[in-house]
């Protein structure tokens, strides 16, 4: 296997340094998608949102509670509060 270049190492390092910000931004994007989606697509967005919230350190019980409510507005408020804390 070939060694990575300095540029590739820098890209990888920057990704891991900014992983939390990336997950938070993706959560914000997924809330928008939840407002617009229905059916199977909406379930897919919920699953992806749960994964990203887990990456941010949100407890599984909180994620499940948000998912059971199935209300994008509640999730939007939760993510806004989460963004303020970071």
C-alpha positions in Angstrom: 0.0 0.0 0.0 1.4 3.4 -1.0 2.0 6.0 1.7 -0.1 9.0 1.9 1.1 12.4 0.8 1.4 15.3 3.2 -1.7 16.8 1.6 -3.7 13.7 2.2 -2.6 13.5 5.8 -3.6 17.1 6.3 -7.0 16.5 4.8 -7.6 13.5 7.0 -6.4 15.4 10.1 -8.6 18.4 9.3 -11.6 16.0 8.9 -11.1 14.5 12.4 -10.5 17.9 13.9 -13.8 19.2 12.6 -15.9 16.0 12.8 -18.1 17.5 15.5 -18.9 20.6 13.4 -19.5 18.4 10.4 -22.0 16.3 12.3 -23.8 19.3 13.7 -24.1 20.9 10.3 -25.5 17.6 8.8 -28.0 17.5 11.7 -29.2 20.9 10.7 -29.5 19.9 7.1 -31.5 16.8 8.0 -34.0 18.7 10.0 -34.8 20.6 6.8 -35.2 17.3 5.0 -37.5 16.0 7.7 -39.9 18.9 7.1 -40.1 18.0 3.4 -40.0 14.2 3.5 -42.7 11.6 4.0 -42.9 7.8 4.1 -39.7 5.7 3.7 -37.6 8.7 2.9 -38.5 10.3 6.2 -37.5 7.2 8.0 -34.2 7.2 6.3 -33.6 10.8 7.4 -34.5 9.9 11.0 -32.0 7.0 10.9 -29.2 9.3 9.6 -30.1 12.0 12.1 -29.9 9.5 14.9 -26.5 8.5 13.8 -25.2 12.1 13.6 -26.7 12.9 17.0 -25.0 9.9 18.4 -21.7 11.1 17.0 -22.3 14.4 18.9 -22.6 12.5 22.2 -26.4 12.8 22.6 -27.7 10.0 24.8 -29.6 7.2 23.1 -32.7 7.8 25.3 -32.9 11.4 24.1 -32.5 10.4 20.5 -35.3 7.8 20.9 -37.5 10.4 22.6 -37.1 12.8 19.7 -37.7 10.1 17.2 -40.9 9.0 19.0 -42.3 12.5 18.9 -41.7 12.6 15.1 -41.7 16.4 15.2 -39.1 18.2 13.2 -39.7 21.5 15.0 -38.8 19.9 18.3 -35.6 18.5 16.8 -34.8 21.9 15.3 -35.0 23.5 18.8 -32.9 20.7 20.3 -30.2 21.1 17.7 -30.3 24.9 18.1 -29.7 24.5 21.8 -27.0 21.9 21.1 -25.2 24.4 18.7 -25.3 27.1 21.3 -23.5 24.9 23.9 -20.7 24.1 21.5 
